[in-house]
C-alpha cells in the first residue's frame, strides 16, 4: 500500500530548517531553562473579555454545527472592518470564515490553482507556505526579496518569475522579516499581477502591528479587487492563536466556491468561537492596541541594544512581532550561530535559513518574552556575537 504523492511530498523532503527550535524544546522537556525567541506566540493569553464571551456562548448552547460560511453577524463585522480600513466596498458575500489563517491560505490556493500550476511565493517566507502550495497540487516557486533591498520585493524579479505562473502569495506586514511593503512595492506587484494575469493571495494577519509606515492592502489598488484574496485572522491581532478563527475576503464568485470547499473539508468553525471573535471585534481598537503594545515596546529595546555596535544589523523592524538580524559579519551562518547560542546560553532563536535562501546569514528574533528577559537575552546575543570574531 502506498500513500499519495501529494501527502508524502507536502514538506518537500529533507530538513525543514527548524532543528534549533526542536532542540530547544527537547532541552525544556529535560528541565533546562531556555529563553525562547522562536515562534510567534504572544506571551500574554487571550483577553478575559474574549474568554468570557466564548464561555457565555458555549454555556448558552452554541456548541453544535454553525453556519459553514460563518455566522452572519461575524461576516458582517469582518466586512465592515475591512471596508473601514481599506475603503473598498465589502459585504458578507465577500467573506468566508475559516479555522484560522492557515486554513484560509490553503482554501485560497485551492480556489485559484489547478494540479501542476505554478504558484509564486516570496522568499523569505513563513514556514508553511511551500507546503500549503504543494498540498493543493500546485508547484511552489520562490521569488527572492533581498536583504540589500530591505526585503522589499523587486517588481522586475517578480515579472521574470511570473511567466507561466497562476498565483502569487505575499505577506505584509511580513513574517519573518518585519518588512511592511511600501506603496511603490505593492503597486509594482499589482502591475505584474495584471500584466501576467495572476491571482494575488495577500496574507494580512499582522495588519494591526505596524510600527513604521502604513499597511496598504493590495485589494485597494486599482484593478486588484477582482483578482485578490485577502487572508485575515484573529490570531495575531487578538492573541487568539489557539482559537483558530480567520477569514478570506475576495470576489463573490470565488468566496462562494470556497464556502463549498469548506462544506467538504472543515465544515465551518465552532459557533462559540465565532461568537467570541464577534465580541472581540465589537470591542474596537483598544483591544487590538493592547495586544500589539508589547511588540512596539520591544522593537525599541532591539534598537537600543543594537545601538553603538556594528557587528549585528537589524533589517527595518516596520511591523509584526519579529526582528530580522543580519549576523553575517560574525562569519557564521544563521544555523551555526543559533546552535552555538543555544548551547552556550540557552537562548533559542530561529536561523534565517529556516525561512528561505534570502534570509541566510540572519536570525529571526520573536519579540515574545517579557521586556526585561527580552533585553537580557538580546544583550547576551550581542555579546556572544562579539566573541565569535
N, C-alpha and C positions, 0 to 999 in steps of 0.2 A: 504494500500500500504506500502511495506517495501523496504528499501534501502538495497544494497548488504552488506554482512558482510565485504567484502574487504574494502569498502569505509568507513564504520562506525567504523571499528576497526584499521584504519591506525595509530592513535595515541596511541593505546593500552589502552585507558581509563584513567581516573584519572588526577591528576595534571601533567603537563609536566615539572614542576620544574622551570618555568620561571616567577613565580609570582613576584619576585623582579623587574624584567625588566618591566612587565606590570604596577606595582605600580609606578615605576619611570616615565613612560610615562604619566600616569594619573596626576602626580604632575606637569610635564612640561605643560600639557594641561591646568592645573589650574593656570598657570603663575608663578610657583615656579622654580627658577633656580636650575638645577641639573647637576652635573658633571657626564656624562655618560661614564663609563668604561665597557660597557656591550658587545655590538656586534662588529663584525669585519668589521666595515665600516671606510674607510680611512677618515681622517679629511681634506684631500685635494681632490679636484674633478678630474675628468678625464682631462688629459693634453690637452691644447688648440690645440696642433698639431694633436691629435687624433680627436678632435671635428671638426676641420677644414676639415679633410679628410672625416668624416662622413657627414658633411654638403655638401661638394662638390659632394659626391656620390649620395646623395639624390636629390640635385638640378639637377644633370645630368640624373636622371631618374631611378636609381637603386632601385626603391621602389616597384616593382612588385614581382612576385614569383621568388625566387632564387633557384639555384640547391639544391635539398634536401640533397645530401651528403656534400654540401658545395662547394663554388666556387673553381675551380681547383687551382688557384693561392694561395689561402689561405691554402688549404690542402697541397700543395707543401711546403709552408713556415713552416707550423706546422711540417710536416715530417722532413724537414731539421733541424729545431730547435731541435727536439727530437734526431735525429741521431747525431748531433754535440755534444749534452750534454751527450749522453749515449754510443755512439759508436756502437749502434745496427742498422743494416741496416733497414731503414724505408722509405716507399714510400707512394704515395697517396692512394694506395689500403689498407693501414693500418690505414687510418684516416677517421673519420666521424665527421663533425662539428655539435655541439649541442647547444641548447639555454642555455648555462651556464653549470657549473659543476654539478649542482643538476640534471638537465635533463640527463647528462651523467651517473651519478650514477644510476638513475632509468633505463635507457636503458641497461646499463651493467648488472644489476641484471636480467632484463627481458631476456637478451641473454643467461644467464647461469643457471637460476633457473626455475624449474617447480613448479606447485602448491604443497605445502607441503614440499618442500625441505628445509633442514636446511641451513641457511646462517649465517656464523660466522661474528662477528664484534668485534672490540677492545673497551673495557671499560677502561678509559674514552673515550667518543665518541662525535662527532659533533651531534647536536640535531636531525637532520633529519634521521640519519642512520637507527634506528629501523623501523621508519615509511616507509622509502623507501623500505625496505625489505618486510614489511607487504603489501605494495602497489602492489607488483608483485605476491602476493600469497604465498611467502616463509615464513619461520618461523625464526625470528631473535634469535640468541643465542650469548650472550656476552662472551668474554674471557678477564679476568682481566689483565691489565698491572699495576703493583703495584707501589705505591709511593716509597716503600723501594728499588725498583729496578730502580728508576729514570724514571718510566713509560716506560721502555724498555720491550717489550713483551718476556716472557719466553717460549722457544720452547717446553719444557715439558708440560706446561699448555696448550699450543695450541694443541699439539698432543693428549692430553687427551680429549679435546673438539671436535677434528676433526673427531672422529669416526662417520660415517654415514652422515657427512656434505657434501655439494656440493660446497660451495664457502667461501671465506674469504675476508673481506673488511679491508684494512689498510689505514692509513693516516700518511704520513711523508713528510716534517715537520708536526708536529701534532697540530691540534686544538682539544682539548683545552689546552694541557699540555705544548706546546712549545718544546717537545722532537723531536730530529732528530734521527731516528733509525740508529744504528751503522751497520757496515758491518756484524758483528757477529750476530746481531739480525736478519738482513734480510736473512742471509744465513740459520739461523735456521728456519725462516718462509718458505723459499724456499724448504728446505728439507721436512718439514711437508706437504707442498702442493704437492710435488711429491710423498711422501710416501702414502698419503691419496687421491690422485687424485683430489685435489681441484683446482677450478678456483681461481685465485687471482685477486681482483679488487683493484687497487692501486690509491688512491686519492692523487694527487701530485700538488694540486693547489697552495701550498706555496713553490714551488721549487726554487723561486728566493729570498726567505727570510731565509737564513741560516747564523747564527752568530757564531756557533762553529761546528767543524767537517765538513762533506761534505754530500751533498744529493746524495744518490745512488738509482737509480730506479731499483726495483727488476726485471724488464723486462730484465735488462742487465746481470743478473746472469745466469749461465749455466742451460739449460733446462727449463727456465722460459718464454721465449718469446712466446712460443706456448700456454701457459696457463694463460697469464696475460693480463688484460685490464687496461690500464692506463687512468685515467680521469684527464684532464687538463683544465685550464680556464684562461681567461684574467682578471678576476675579481680582484684577489689579486696582480698579477704581474704588471698590468697596470691601476689599480684603475678604472676598467670598470664594477663595480658590477651591475649597472642598465642596462647595455647594453645586458646582458645575452648572452654571447658568450664563448663557450668552445669546447672541443673535446674529443673523445675517440680514443685511439691508441691500436691496437690489431691485432690478426691474421686476414688475409684477409677474410676467410670464416665468422668469427664472425662479422667483420665490414660490410660485405655485407648484413647480416641479420639485423643488427642494422639499416642500411640505410632503409631497408624495413619497419622496425618498425616506423622510423621517417616519412615515407610516410603516415602512417596511424595514426600518433599522432600529432607531432609538425609541420609537413610539412616544416621543414627547419628553417633557420634563415634569417631575412631580409638582402637583398643584401648590403644596405648601411652600416649596422652594420659590415658585413663581410669585406667590403672594408676598414672600419676604423681599424678593427683588423689587416688586412694585412699591412696597413700603419704603425701601431704601431710596429708590429714585424720587419718590414723593418728598423725601426729607430735604432734597435740594443740594446745593453746592457745599454747604458746611460739612457734610459727612465726607464727601469726596476730598475736600481740602484737608480734613483731619487725617485721613488715610495717607495722603500724599506728603504731609508736612515733615515726617521723619526723613524722607529721602531728600527733600530740599535742604534740610539742615546738614545731612551727611555729605551731600555734594560739596558744601562749603568746607567741611572737615577735610575732604580729599584735597581740595585746592590749597588749604592751609598747610597740610602735612607735606605736600609736594613742593611747596614754595622754598626757594633757596637752594635747591639741588637740581642737577641737570641730568642725572642718570636715568630717572624714570619720568616719562612724559605722559600726560593724560590726553586722550582724544577729547574733543569738546563734549562735556557732560551736559547735553542740552535737554535731555528728557529721560524718562524711565528710571528704574531703580538700580542702575549699574554704572560703573566706571570702567572704561577700557584703557588699560595702562600699557604703554609701549616699553618693554624691558629689553629691547634688542641691544642696547648699549652695554648690557652686562655680559654679552657674549653667549648667553643661554637662550634656548628656545623656550616657549611657554610651558611645555610639558616638563622639561628638566627643572626649570625654576620652581614650578608649582610642587613637584615631587620633593625637591630639596627643602622648600619652605615648610611643607607639611611634616617632613621627617624631623627637621631641626626645631621647629617652633610650634607645631600642632596648629597651624593656620591653614585652612583649606580654601583655595581659590581655583577658578576654572582656567585652564590653559586656553589661549586664544585658538589653538589648533582644534579644540572641541567644536568650534563654530565655523570651520572652513579655512581655506587657504589664505584668504585675505587678512585674517587675524593672526597669522603665525607670528611668533615673537611678541605676543601681547598676553595680558592676563585680563579676564573679566572678573571684576570685584562686585559682588552683590552687596548693596548698602543696607543689609537686613539684620544687623545686630545693634544693640543699644549703643548710644553715642560714645560713651567712654570706652567701651570694649572695642568699638569700631576704630576709634582714634588710636588706641594702643596697638591693635593688630596692624593697622596701616603704617604706623611708625616703625614697628618691628620689621615689616616688609621692606620699607625703605632702607633701614639699617642693614638688613640681610642682603639687599641688592648691592650696597656699597662694599660689603665684604667679599663679593664674588669677583671683583675686578682688581 
